Amino acid sequence: MAAITRKKIGRWPLDLSYPEIGGLKDLEIQKSINELILKKSYDLVENQKKRSRNFMQIRGAYEVKLNKRGLLSIYFTNYVFSKGTARGLTLADSLTVDLDTGKVYNLKDFFQEGSNYIQRLSIRIKHQIRVGKIQLITDFHTIHSDQQFYLTNQGIVIYFQTYAYTPYYYGIPQFTILYRDMIDLMIADGPLPRLF
């Protein structure tokens, strides 16, 4: 488990909060992870600038979604205020990393090669859309191998950007798929079985 300190970048037009980790045994890995976190924060700002012209201010926040058993998962959001628009735009990104090795995890890293994890996760999301009667602006068919996600104590959370599938008022739609629903697809000695 990492110690987390809240840091801030307050140079106009940026008002960003980001986490800095400490307390790791390997200081090189700790430094590398902190560099990744800062890069992720600035990359999100750059993406926001590309999508939002005439912006006045960008506010960035984060939530540590998981910090245990050598795994850290952070969810970042940026909200931009732009001139001449009725409402701002929120973008999200995330980072899931191994605190012992510094490895950054992609979704595919949790599942057995050749497994149908994409189909299984997509079916679960479709079910939640149907049960929750979530209004879509375009049909949802499947996630992708590079799908954005973060980890919690309960499961993997798949999320989509504003307007990707839902109207603005849904914000960033998020779908939790419980670990117990994917045990048979996980890599047995991979990171996820550590969590239960």
C-alpha positions in Angstrom: 0.0 0.0 0.0 1.3 3.4 -0.9 1.1 6.6 1.1 -0.7 9.2 -0.9 -0.1 13.0 -0.8 -2.4 15.4 -2.6 -0.4 17.8 -4.9 -1.7 20.8 -6.8 -0.8 22.8 -9.9 -2.5 26.2 -9.7 -0.9 28.1 -12.6 -3.7 29.8 -14.6 -5.5 28.5 -16.6 -4.8 25.1 -14.8 -6.3 24.1 -11.5 -5.1 20.5 -11.2 -4.9 18.2 -8.2 -2.9 15.0 -8.6 -1.6 12.3 -6.2 2.0 11.7 -5.3 2.9 8.4 -3.8 5.4 7.6 -1.1 6.5 4.8 1.3 7.6 2.3 -1.3 10.7 0.1 -0.6 12.1 0.7 -4.1 12.6 4.5 -4.5 13.3 4.1 -8.3 9.9 2.5 -8.8 8.3 5.1 -6.6 9.9 7.9 -8.7 8.8 6.2 -12.0 5.2 5.8 -10.8 5.1 9.5 -9.7 6.4 10.5 -13.1 3.7 8.4 -14.8 1.0 10.0 -12.6 2.2 13.5 -13.5 2.4 12.6 -17.2 -1.1 11.2 -17.1 -2.4 14.5 -15.6 -0.7 16.6 -18.2 -1.7 14.3 -21.1 -5.3 14.7 -20.0 -4.9 18.5 -20.1 -3.5 18.2 -23.6 -6.4 16.1 -24.8 -8.8 18.6 -23.2 -7.1 21.5 -25.1 -7.5 19.6 -28.4 -11.2 19.0 -27.8 -12.1 22.4 -26.3 -11.2 25.5 -28.1 -11.3 28.9 -26.5 -11.0 27.3 -23.1 -10.9 29.6 -20.0 -9.9 27.2 -17.3 -9.2 23.5 -16.8 -9.9 21.9 -13.4 -8.4 18.5 -12.7 -9.2 16.1 -9.9 -8.5 12.5 -9.1 -9.8 9.6 -7.0 -7.7 6.7 -5.7 -10.0 3.8 -6.4 -7.7 1.0 -5.2 -4.6 1.0 -3.1 -3.9 -2.4 -1.6 -2.0 -5.6 -2.1 0.6 -4.0 -4.3 -2.0 -2.5 -6.7 -2.8 1.2 -7.2 -5.6 2.4 -9.4 -6.3 6.1 -9.9 -9.1 7.7 -11.8 -8.5 11.2 -13.2 -11.1 13.8 -14.4 -10.6 17.2 -16.1 -13.4 19.7 -16.5 -13.0 22.6 -19.0 -14.8 25.9 -19.1 -14.8 27.4 -22.6 -15.9 30.7 -24.0 -19.2 30.7 -25.9 -20.4 27.3 -24.7 -23.4 26.6 -22.4 -21.6 23.9 -20.5 -18.2 22.6 -19.9 -16.7 19.2 -20.9 -15.4 16.5 -18.7 -12.7 14.0 -19.8 -11.5 11.0 -17.8 -8.4 8.8 -17.8 -7.0 6.3 -15.4 -3.8 4.5 -14.3 -3.5 1.1 -12.8 0.0 0.1 -11.7 1.9 -2.5 -9.7 3.6 -0.9 -6.7 6.2 -3.7 -6.5 7.4 -3.6 -10.2 6.1 -0.3 -11.6 4.2 -2.2 -14.4 1.3 -0.3 -15.9 -1.6 -2.7 -16.5 -3.9 -2.7 -19.6 -7.2 -4.6 -19.4 -5.8 -7.5 -21.4 -3.1 -8.1 -18.8 -5.6 -9.5 -16.3 -7.1 -12.3 -18.5 -5.9 -15.5 -20.0 -4.7 -15.3 -23.6 -7.4 -16.4 -26.0 -10.2 -16.0 -23.4 -13.4 -14.3 -24.3 -13.0 -11.6 -21.7 -14.0 -8.8 -24.2 -17.3 -10.6 -25.0 -18.0 -11.3 -21.3 -17.4 -7.8 -20.2 -19.4 -6.4 -23.1 -22.4 -8.7 -22.3 -22.3 -7.5 -18.6 -22.3 -3.8 -19.8 -25.2 -4.4 -22.2 -27.1 -6.0 -19.4 -26.5 -3.0 -17.1 -27.5 -0.6 -19.9 -30.8 -2.5 -20.4 -31.6 -2.9 -16.7 -30.7 0.7 -15.9 -32.7 1.9 -18.9 -29.7 4.0 -19.9 -30.5 6.2 -22.9 -28.0 5.8 -25.7 -27.1 8.2 -28.5 -25.4 5.4 -30.4 -25.6 1.6 -30.0 -23.1 -0.1 -27.8 -21.7 -3.3 -29.2 -18.4 -4.1 -27.6 -15.5 -2.8 -25.6 -12.0 -2.9 -27.1 -8.7 -4.4 -26.0 -7.4 -1.0 -25.0 -10.6 0.0 -23.2 -10.3 2.5 -20.3 -10.9 1.1 -16.9 -10.0 1.2 -13.2 -10.0 -1.2 -10.3 -11.9 -1.1 -7.1 -12.3 -3.5 -4.2 -15.3 -5.1 -5.8 -14.5 -5.2 -9.5 -13.3 -3.7 -12.7 -15.0 -0.5 -13.7 -15.3 0.2 -17.4 -16.0 3.8 -18.4 -16.7 5.7 -21.5 -16.1 9.4 -22.3 -18.8 12.0 -22.4 -20.9 11.6 -25.6 -19.3 8.3 -26.6 -22.6 6.4 -26.0 -24.8 8.6 -23.8 -26.2 12.1 -23.7 -24.3 14.9 -21.9 -26.3 14.6 -18.7 -25.0 11.1 -18.0 -21.5 12.5 -17.7 -18.9 9.7 -17.8 -20.9 6.4 -17.8 -19.3 3.7 -15.6 -20.1 0.0 -15.4 -18.8 -2.2 -12.6 -18.1 -5.9 -13.4 -17.6 -7.9 -10.3 -14.4 -10.0 -10.0 -16.4 -13.1 -9.1 -18.1 -12.9 -12.5 -14.7 -13.2 -14.2 -12.7 -15.6 -12.1 -12.6 -18.3 -14.7 -11.1 -15.9 -17.3 -8.4 -14.4 -15.0 -4.7 -15.3 -15.2 -4.4 -17.5 -12.1 -1.1 -16.0 -10.9 -1.9 -12.5 -12.2 -2.7 -9.4 -10.3 -6.5 -9.7 -9.8 -6.6 -12.9 -7.6 -4.6 -10.9 -5.0 -7.7 -8.9 -4.3 -9.9 -11.7 -3.1 
